[in-house]
């Protein structure tokens, strides 16, 4: 069973719909006990970084940390990915999980913000998440803040500078774009995560 | 590079896709779920479903149609028409829409934009503006173009952005249904003053019109309905042609 974590933010219905389409058993849950029992965890999210504060107060953060410690595959989407970093200047008072180093920051004033639409990414051929996808896939973004490029970056995107479109280390995965809204490419990425 | 989006619009009345010429003379173009899937497969970057009769007949959006259409759609899906409250929006989101589009209700109650944006994020709120030229500027209209809102379209677009709109869907009432090209002056006037994406709508008749509105109108996305439904222009051919002209598009997808 895949847990789609509900903390009052994000595109839960769309993520569930995509996983259903792929024939995966999944459930939308805000119950830490259900998260602890799940074989895989997806943390969606759109909107404000401050919304992730609910994860800490609801016990979901502890459940997620425990599961990650037990090598349960974890996928953060959009704000869910940003939460895997140290934090975001969007809400300095809300710490992230620091699974990856660095702060998420806003796009520079030289480009329209939010970054909305289909952009092309440079994705690594060695990534498990991107297995079978073309090297320069088009995926759908909608966000105003972005994560820095680091050693775990497996896909980069260019918009007012380079940023991390996807990160991957061991069984931790994060995507800034919305695979559930990225057509065939996105469905294949989700299928890859489900197969891990 | 961020691509220019081509958006296929389904104008829906009583659960069926129709398309009006300047919002009258409706013709039946089929089942929304089928058409949405077909457009997505042939290269549409996004689908917009507008329940065109909703605002003036004061009935709620057809949630069943939304649910059925969303089930097999894995690209962004916007639903508009008849959304007047946060509860209306919530029902549409839980039926599978990614964004809602509001027009008349936002003009009547501008705080609705902020209210929905605070709950679902700005990325989920599209403010639709139906604009008609009036001397050297454009006026906003409501209720499918029936009533003047008594507002300058640019002024209203800027207010909508400041209240939390994530995108503006800008329809030229003068061009809608004419197939004579998008209103590039209108689109540029608004797009250049906003920091959020502007979707140009109304007047698409061929590939040339799309390249014009991207180059001269500074549109971030362009929307059309009937030219796609009746096969007058294939989405694949359109994108191929735009790519050849150096306009960044998602192709092949």
Interface residues (C-beta under 8 A of the other chain):
Chain A: X9 X11 X13 X14 X17 X18 X21 X46 X47 X48 X112 X113 X114 X115 X116 X117 X118 X119 X120 X138 X140 X142 X143 X158 X159 X180 X181 X182 X183 X184 X185 X186 X187
Chain B: X1 X2 X3 X4 X5 X40 X45 X70 X71 X72 X74 X75 X76 X93 X94 X95 X96 X98 X120 X121 X122 X123 X124 X166 X167 X195 X196 X197 X220 X221 X250 X253
